[in-house]
Amino acid sequence: MKRLAFLSFTIATLIAPIQVQAQQYDHVMNCVRFPEIPNPEAEIRYMESHPNTRVCPGPHPDPAAERRAIEKGLNDGANITIDRIQHPYR
């Protein structure tokens, strides 16, 4: 029983920072707003634990930067796949 209590406490402690990062939920736009001061690690953990949650656009969206980030992610994923195909035992 003590182990279960400890495990519950540990999980709650690990989840708390993730929930704090996304404390602003916009019901009108049905999306989550992250704080002005970014914390990329916490935001990524939140997005991984809530995969179908939309993120509200920032106050000063930069479409060109968004496009570059998406292209980089797609290219990095393709390059990793190609590398694994060419060198399967690395």
N, C-alpha and C positions, 0 to 999 in steps of 0.2 A: 504494500500500500504506500509505503514511503517512497518507493521508486516511482510509482505512478504520479504522486504529488510533485516530486522533483522534476519529472519529465514535463508535466503540465506547466510548471513554473518556468522551466527552461524555454519551452516553446513560446509561451506568452512573452518572455523577455526578448526573444529573438524577433518576434513579430511586431512588437511595440514600435521600434524605429521605422519600420516599413509603413505602418498606419499613420504615424505622425507626418511622414513625407507627403501623404495624399489626403490631408485632412480637409481640403476644400473640394467638396463635390458640388458641381453645378447641375442642379436638377433640370434647369431649362434646356441646357445644351446636352445633358446626359453625358457629362465627361468629368474627369478629375483634373484639378489644377494643382500643380506642384508649387512650392514656395519660390519667391523671387531669387533667393540665394540657392543655387543649384547644389545638389548632392547626388552626382551621377550614380554612385554605387547603390544608394538607397532607392533611387528611382528605378534602376534596372531590377533590383530585387522585387520591388513592388509590381512592376510590369510582368515579371516572370511568374509571380504568384497570383496575378489577376490578368490572364492572357487576353480576355475579351473586353477589357476596360478601355474606353476611349480616353485620350489625353486632350485637354483643351489646348487650343493654340496659345502661344505666349502673347504678351502685350504688344510685342513688336516682331511679328513673324517675318522671317527672311526666306522667301520661297527658293532663292538660289542656293542658300546654305542647306535647306531641307533636301533639295534635289541632289546636291553633292553628297550629302550623308547617305541618302538612299542608294545612289550609284556606288559609293564606296562599299556599303554593306553587301550589295549584290556582287560586285567584283571580288571582294574578299572571299565571299562564300564560293564563288566559281573557282577562284584560284586555289582554295583549299581542296576542293573536290578534284580538280585537275591534278594537283600535287599528290593526292592520295591514290589516284588511279595510276599515275606514273611511278610512284614509289610506295607500294602498298605495305612494305614492312619497315617503314621508318618509325 
